[in-house]
């Protein structure tokens, strides 16, 4: 009997030790990225890039900003896990200001256009015309100078939101404006704004993406809004980030194929005013620009075989000094 009791005590001790070891292993594993998910903080521009993140509307950790320069400053500070900003602005922040991020994907491919106000009688943009652009020395300005090297911009505004009232009125400082560099979905709003003085006579004059393809190879592309991942976040939560990027890619394909899904998500979120406050546009505009994908929404993963080639082909034209493969995820 004594022997049985001693054996049982030994068995119970071993069982207790095993349970303690399992408990320790569980605690250790739950601290890893494979089990615990991080509450990812996300910052994107308003308007076109925000369409890729419609599923985040109710996420308190998702925020937007209408000024790309502000987002670049947040990148330098390292305030968010995931940041979306134009390709050039993001890579410049990394290369020149040591922003602690890496490029993960490109999600817009040339949503810049020139809007003709209808004031130019010969309907041909020339150097003597009054031309408005936004973001001096940033992507829209660099592309305009590349695509129209013989034409000078007369006035620069801070952001595309500042261009909107000028394009709608056709006037700046009591002087008629002939052409505006603009971006979707702001262009859609202007073309459908019935109370605007330029309504009915203003029109899309040119598409930067089409001009780019005519000037370069047909498979070449303007590269716009891009997703950047904070280095420490990817180091600790790589699996979660990869899953997040995969979800963004799938969502973009779904939204382009079925704009009505975006409308439903946005309408479930709130009124058109609340939608516009959150991401810069409402469900009506979202549907309009997704039906023919005039925002050129898409997804190019940094791990794609041809990623470096596509990036370098574009940057060699617009800003070769920021080409650095070490800055890609």
N, C-alpha and C positions, 0 to 999 in steps of 0.2 A: 504493500500500500504506500509505504514511504517513498519507494522508488517511483511509483506512478505519479505521486504528488510532485516530486522533484522534477520529473520529466515534463509534467504539465507546466510547472513554473518556468522551466527553461524555454518551453514552447511559447508561453505567453510573453516572455521577455523578448524573444526573437520576433514575435508578431508585432509587439509594441514598437520595437526598433525599426522594423520594416515600414510601419505606418508613419513613423516620424520621418524616415528617409523620403518616402513618397510625398509627404507634406512639404518637405524642403524642396524637392524637385518641382512640385507644382508651383510653389511660390516663386522659384527661380524662373520657370517657364513663363508665368503670367506677366513677368516684367519685360519679356521679349516682344519684338514687333510681330512675331508670328501669332501671338494670342491677343495681347492687348492692343486696341486701336487708339490712336491719338486723336483728340479733337482738333482737326486741322484748321488753321486760320487761313482764309483765302481772300486775296485782294485782286480785283479786276477793274479794268476801265468800264465805263458805262457804254451803252449802245452795242455795236456789233459783237465784240468779244463776250459780252455778258450773255448773249444768246446760247452760248455753250454751257452756261451754268444755271439754266432755268431751274434745275432740280435743287438748287441751293437757296432758293428764295426765302424759305422759312428757317434757314440756318443762321443763327445769331453770330456765328464765326465767319460769315461771308459778308464782305463789305465791298463797295464800289467807289471809284473816284473818277471824276470827269476830266481830270488833268493828268496826262501821261507823265509830265515832269514830277508831279507829286508822288506818283507811284514809283518812279525811279529813285526818288529820295528815300522812300520807305524801304526799297531794296537795299540801299546802301546801309541803312540802319539795321536791316535784318529783322524787321518786325513781324513778318508773316511766314508761314510754312510754304505757302504757294502764292506766287505773284504772277499776274498776267500783264504784260506790257509789250510794246512793239519790239520786234527783234533787235533793231539797231539800238534802241534805248536801253534794253536789258543787257545786251552784250557789252555796250559801252560802260554801263555801271559796274559790270564784273571786271572788265579789262582795265579800266582807268581808275575806278574807285574802290576796287576790291570788295564789291558786294558779294556776300557769302552765299551765292546761288549758282546753279547750273541750268543750262537750257535743256528742257525736257521734250518740248514739241512746239510746232507751229500750228495755229488754229484758224488764221485768216490769211487769205491769199489775194490781196489787192482789192480793197473796198473803197479806193479813192477814185473820184470822178471830177470832171470840170462841168460846172453848171453855167449855162449861158442865160443871162437875165432877160435877153430879148432886146436889150438896148443898143446892141451893135448892129448897125444897118446892113453891113456886108456879110454878117454872120461868119466871119473868119477871125480867129484870135490872132492878133498881131501885137507888136511891141508897143504901139501907141495906144492900145486899148487899156482901160483901167482894170487891173487884175488884182484880186484879193487871194491871199493864201493864209494858212495857219501853221503854227509850229516852226518858226524860222530855224533853219539848220537841223531840223529833225526830219523824220521819214517823208512826210508829204512834200516838204520843201526840197529835199535832196532828189526825190523822184521827179518833181516838176522840172528842176534844173536839168536833170538827165534827159527827160523826154522832150523838153522844150528849151534847148540850150540857147536859142536866139531871142527868147522872150523874157522880159524882166517883170518881176512881181512889184506892184506899186505899194501895197500895204500888207503887213503881216499882223495877224491876230493870234491870240494865245492858243485857243483850241477851236475845234470844229463847231462847238456850241456857240461860239462868238460869231462864226460865219453865218449861222442860220438866219438871224434877223436881217443881215445885210443882203443875203441872197433873196430873201422874201420880199424885201422892199426895193432892191435894185439901186440902193443909194447908200453912200457913206459920207458923213460930214457934208451933207447937202450937194454931193457930187455923184453923178450917175456911175454905177459900176457895170462893167460889161461881162466879166467872167469871174467865177469863184472856184477855187480848189475846195472840194467838199468831200464828204465821205458818207457812205451808207451806214445807218439808216436815216441820217439827217436829210439826204437828198430825197428820199421817199416822202418825208414830211413836207418838204418845200414843194414838190411836184403835186401834192394832194391838198395843199393849203388854199382853199378856195377864196379866203379873204385876203390873201397876199396880193400886193400890187403886181407881182410878176406872174401870178397864176394865169395859165393859158398862153402866155407868150414865152415864158422861160422853158428851158429844155436841157436834157443831158447832152453836153457837147462832145465829151469823150470819156473813155474808160482807161484809166492808167494801166490796168491789167492787159487790155487788148493792145494798147500802144506798146507795152513792154514785149508782148509776144510777137508783135510785128517787127520789133527792133532786134529781138534776140531769138533764140531757138523756140520753137512752138511748145516744147516741153519744159521750157524755163518758166519761172514764175516770180512775181513779187511775193515777198514773205512779210507778213504783217504781225498781228498780235501773237504772242508766244507765251508758253507756260514755263515758268522758272521754279525750281524746287530748292528750298534752303538746304545747304550741305548737311548740317547736323540732323535735320529731319529725315533726309534720305538715308543717312548712315544708320539711324536707329529704327526707322520704319519703312525700309525699302519695299517690303511686300505690300504694305498698305498703300504706298504711293503708286506702285506699279498697277495695283487694282484700281486706284482712283483714276489714273490716266487712261486705263482701258475703258472705264465707265464713261469718261468724257468722250472718248472716240466713238463709242457705241451710241451715246446720246446724240452727238452731232449728226451721225448718219440717220438716226430715227427722226430727228427734228426736221431735217431737210426733206426726208421722204414723206413726212406727215406733219405739216405745220399746224394742223388742227390740234395735235397733242400739246404743242407749245401754248396755243390759245387756251386750252382747258387748264393747264397748269397755272398759267398767269391769272386767269379769271378766278380760279379757286383761291389764289393768293390774296387778291383784293381788287379794288376798283382800278380803273385805267389810270387814275391820278396816282394811286399808291404804287402801281406797277412802274410808272414813269419816274417816280421819286426814287424807287429802289434801283432800277437798272437803266434809266434814261429813255426808255421807250415803253409803249403799251402793247397789248396783245394784237391790236389792229395792225400796227406798224410791223410787229414781229412776223405776223402772217404774210404781210405784203412782201417783205424782203426775203422771206424764206421760200416762198412759192417759186421764184426763179433763182434763188440763192444769189441775189445781187450783192450780198455781203461777202460772197466767196468764202463761206465757212467750210472748214475741212479739218483734217488731222494728219500731221506728219510727225511720226515719232522719232526721237533722236537716235533710237536703236535700229532704225531702218537701214538697210544696206547702202542705199544711195543718199543718206542724209547729208553726210559731209560734202559730197559733190554738189548737191542742190544748194546748200547754205553758201558754199564758197563761190559758186557761180553768181549768186545774187550779190554777196558782199564784195566780190571783186569789182563790181560796178559801182556800188553805192558807198562802201566804207571798208576797204581792204585791210586797214590797220587793226581792225578788231577781230580778224580771223584767228581763231585759236581753238583747236580741237579739245584742249583741256577744259574748256568752258562748257562742254556739252555733257549731259548726264550719261 
